[in-house]
Amino acid sequence: MFTGIVQNLGKVVKYSNGELEISTLLDLSYCKIGSSICCNGV
């Protein structure tokens, strides 16, 4: 069960062949390959 804190909201800007492109103002420059990121929405 995910118990993290919501840090930002994003907007789906593209959906194609089962892939999503999400736009957000959250700075992800510190993320490294293998980082755990949760994306949940309605």
Rosetta constraint file for C-alpha pairs under 8 A:
AtomPair CA 7 CA 26 HARMONIC 7.70 0.50
AtomPair CA 8 CA 24 HARMONIC 7.28 0.50
AtomPair CA 8 CA 25 HARMONIC 7.42 0.50
AtomPair CA 8 CA 26 HARMONIC 6.15 0.50
AtomPair CA 9 CA 24 HARMONIC 6.44 0.50
AtomPair CA 10 CA 22 HARMONIC 6.07 0.50
AtomPair CA 10 CA 23 HARMONIC 5.39 0.50
AtomPair CA 10 CA 24 HARMONIC 4.47 0.50
AtomPair CA 10 CA 25 HARMONIC 7.58 0.50
AtomPair CA 11 CA 22 HARMONIC 5.44 0.50
AtomPair CA 11 CA 23 HARMONIC 5.23 0.50
AtomPair CA 11 CA 24 HARMONIC 6.61 0.50
AtomPair CA 12 CA 20 HARMONIC 6.80 0.50
AtomPair CA 12 CA 21 HARMONIC 5.91 0.50
AtomPair CA 12 CA 22 HARMONIC 4.49 0.50
AtomPair CA 12 CA 23 HARMONIC 6.36 0.50
AtomPair CA 13 CA 20 HARMONIC 7.78 0.50
AtomPair CA 13 CA 21 HARMONIC 5.71 0.50
AtomPair CA 13 CA 22 HARMONIC 5.68 0.50
AtomPair CA 13 CA 23 HARMONIC 6.42 0.50
AtomPair CA 14 CA 20 HARMONIC 5.85 0.50
AtomPair CA 14 CA 21 HARMONIC 4.98 0.50
AtomPair CA 14 CA 22 HARMONIC 7.18 0.50
AtomPair CA 15 CA 19 HARMONIC 5.64 0.50
AtomPair CA 15 CA 20 HARMONIC 4.72 0.50
AtomPair CA 15 CA 21 HARMONIC 6.41 0.50
AtomPair CA 16 CA 20 HARMONIC 6.81 0.50
AtomPair CA 31 CA 35 HARMONIC 6.04 0.50
